[in-house]
Amino acid sequence: MRIVFFGYGVLGAVALDGLLAAHTVALVITHPADFSGLGEPDVQELAERHGLPVVLSAFGAEPDLADRIRAAAPDLVVSTNWRTRLPADLLSLAPLGALNVHDALLPKYSGFGAINWAIRNGEAETGVTVHVMEPDFDSGPVMARTVVPIGPDELAGDLYDRVTAAYVPTLNAAIEARAGGSTGTPQDPSARTFYHRIGAADVRIDWTLPSLAAYALVRAQSDPYVNAWTTYDGDEVHVKAARMPESAICGTPGRLIRRTGDGVTVGCGPVGAPGSRGLVLLTVQPAGSGELPAADYFKRMGGYLL
């Protein structure tokens, strides 16, 4: 099958590599490496290694792009980790239309940061969905999906690896179904949730949250993502690792209550509620410094994280 591929970053390169193993990729469109400051040239580099024609595009709106796609004569357009909305006219240039690979179980978690939001919200599972592309983000009929369970202590980086491993098998199943005439299963728009991109301001720890919610935020923003953070004596401190205490350690939200085994326990709120068990900080990284054991960084108890 002849395919025109839109993609960016590591996820785009994973999908492109899988396509190259089974199909003819006639044209690759990717964002410039420094697009939005992300600096991910993976798709461009992979395409160039294979001698594929590459178009660099910010928004897929260049005047000659439709003509380039028509000239490539694709059977199908595939998109993975394309960071902007594609013009609607591009989605119908191939006889089989266009498919997108998304790192969630649509219709939930459309948009951005699906892995992070799923952990943060306490979901028990996430996965990969391949769907027919429509003008709105992540909204077309589902062609294939793979469920990936989320462990109670799983970190975002580890979940990312397991979700990414499901990209190519799920995409292959979707392409096979599309080639066989399937139109997919329509998504339920009433069940749809859309999430925005995650920035530093979105991951500041609110110590009045229940302990499990604060712990989920730390796990959701584990490396390589922007870490959850707080302030101590006016300085920004990123939380690299934490755990739930074995027994409840309670008190004012944000207070450094006591040293606990391998870490320091911080009070979580609301005070006296069943979910207020505290959170044990294990590893932190003060702004402008390297990683430190929390027990070494917080020299005295009784201070407050804000």
N, C-alpha and C positions, 0 to 999 in steps of 0.2 A: 504494500500500500504506500502511496506517495503522501507525505505529510509535510505541512508547513507548521513550524513550531514557534510559539511565543513563550519565552521563559526568562527567568533571572535567578541568579544566586545559586547556592548549593542545591536547593530543592529542584530548581529548573534543570541543573546539570544531571541530577539523578534521573529525572524523567527522560531527558534527552538521551542519556546513555542507554537507557532501556529501549527507547525507540530505535536507536541505531542498530541494536542487536537483532531486530525483527522486521524493520521496515526501511523504506527509502525516505530519508529526510531531505526534501528538495530545497528548503530555505529555512534559515533560523533568524528570528527577530528577537533582539534582546535589548535591555536598557544599557546605556553607557555605564562603564564600570563604577563611576562615582555618582550614579543616580541617587538623588536624595541623601547623599553622604554615606550610603551603605557600603560602597566599595566592594562589590561582589562580582568579579569578572568571570565566574566559573563557566557560565554558558558560552560566552564568547571564546574563551580559551579552548573549551572542549570542541566547539564547532570548528575552530581554526585548525586544531590538531587533525581533524578528520577531513579537512579541505572543503568544508561546506560554505556556501555563500552566506554572509552575515549582514544583516541590516541593524544598525544601532538606532533606536527610537525611544523617545521619552514617553510618548502617549499613544503611539500607534496611529497618529493622525497626519503623517507626512503625505503631501499631495500625490506622490507616485507610489505609495505603499500598496494600494489596491492593485495597481497594474503589476507590481512585482509579484504579488501573490498569484494573480491570474496566470502570469507567465510561468510560474512554477508548476501549474496544473495539478494542484493537490487533490487527493480524494477526501482528505480530512485535515482540519486545523486542530492542533492540540496546544493548550496553554497550561503552564505550571508556574506559579509564583510570579505572574505578571502583576505589576504593582499599581496599575491604573486601569480605568474602565476602557475597554476596547470599543472603538466606534462600531455601531450596530451593523453597518454595511459590510464590515470585514467578516462577520460571523456566517454569512451565507455564500461566501465565494467558493467553497468546496462542496461537492455533491452530498457528502455525508455530514456537512455542517461543521460545528466546532465543539470540542470537548475540553473541559477544564478539570484539573486535579486539585482537590481542596483537602486540607488537613483537619477535617472534622466530619461528624456525622450529620450532614445537612438534613433538614433545614436549620438545625441548631448550629450556632457558632459560625454563621457566615461572616465575612469581613476579614478582620486581621487578628493575629495573636491567638488563634484558636486553642493551641496547646496550653498556653499560659492561662487563658481565661478558664479553660476546663478544670485545670488543677485548682485554681483560685476559688472556683465555685463549688468545689467538692464533688465533682462528677466521678462516677465509678468507671466510666469508659469514654473513649473518644474513637477516632479512626480516620479513614480516608474515604472520600466520596469522589467519584468521577461523574460529572453531570454534563448535559448538553448546555452550551453557553447561550444565554439570552442577554439582552441589553443591560439588565440590572445584575449586580454582583451575585454570583453563586445561587442563581434562582431557577435554572432549568431542570428538566426531568433527570432523575438519577439513573445512570446506566450501570453502575457497579459500586459496591462499598465494602469495606473491610473494617470490622470492629477491633479495637485495641483496648484492652482493659487498663485501668490506671490503678497502680498499687497505692495503699494508704500512706506510704512514706516516699513515694516515687518523686524524683526530681525532674524538672522540665527537660533538662539536657538528656537524661536517659529516655524519657518518653519520646522526645524528638527523634532519637535514633530508632526506636521501635516503630514509630509512625512512618518515618521515612522509608524503612525497610518494606513497608506495605505499598509504597507508591507504584512501583513497576508492575507487580502482579495485578493490582487493582486496575491500573490503566490498560494492561493487556486484555483483561476480561471485558472491560468496557469497549475497547476497539473491536474485539471479536463480536460482541453483541451488536454493536452499531453496524458492522459489516454484514451481519446476518439479518438486518432489517428491523431491529428493535428500536423503538422510539423512547424507551425508558419509562420510569414511573414518576408521574408529576409530584412535585413537592407540595406539601400542605402550607400555604402561605400564613395561616394562622399560627403555625408552630415555629415560624421562622424567628430567629434572633440574630441581630447584627451587632458586631463589636468593633469599636474603633481601634486604631493603632495605639500601642502602649508606649507612653513616654515616662520620663523620670518622675514627673509630678504625680503620675498615677500609681506609683509603687511605694510611696511613703507609708510606713507602718502606722496604723491607727491603733494605739494600745488599748483603746476602749472596746475593740473587737473581742469576741470570745477567743480563747486560746487556739482552737482548731482553725479559725479563720486567719489569724495572724501566722500560724504555722503554714497554712496553705499558700499564703502570699509569698513567704520565704521560699518554699519549694517551687512555686510557679515562676519565680524570678531567679532561679539558680543559674549558675554559669551554663551556657555562654550569654545569657540574657542580662539585661540591666537588673542589677540586684535590688531587692527591697532595701529600704534605708530608713534611718531615723537620725535624730541629732542628740548629741551629748555635750553638755557645756558649750553649746553653740556650734559645735563642729559636726559635719555630716559624717555618718558612720554607716557603711553598707554591711548588711548581714549576709554572710556567705553560707552559713550552715546553722541549723537549729534542730531541736527535737522537742517532743512533748515530755513533760516531767512524769516520772513513774507514779507520783502521788501529787495531789493538788498543793500548790504553793500560791497562796492568795494574798491580795492586798491592792493598793492603789495602782491603777493602770499606768504603766511606764516606769514604775519604781524598780530599781535594782534591789531585789529582796535578799538574796543569799547566793553564795556559791553552792553549786549542786553538782557534785561529782566532777564531770569533765567540762562544766560550763558555769554560766551565771544565769539565774532565773529572774525574769522580768515579769512584773504583774500585768495581767490582762483583765479587761473588764467584760461586762459590767460587774462591779464588786458584789460578791455573794451569789452570783448566778451559777447554775450547775456547770456552765461551760467556762467558768473563770478558773483555770487551773494553772495559769502562768505559762511561760515559754522559756525553755533553756536555750540560751545563745551559746553556740560552740565556737564559731569562727567569725571574725569581723574584719573589716578593712576600712580604717579611717581615711578620709579624703587625703590624697597626696602621700599615702603610705602603703606598705605591703600588708598582706594578710597576717592576722595575729590571733592566737587563742583568746577568746573573750575573757577568760579568767586572768590573762595577763594584761589585757588592755584596761579593763575596769578594775582599778586598784582598790577602790573602796565601795562598799555597799551604801545604800541610802540615797544615792543620786537618782536623777530622773532622765528618762529618754523621752523626747518630745517629737 
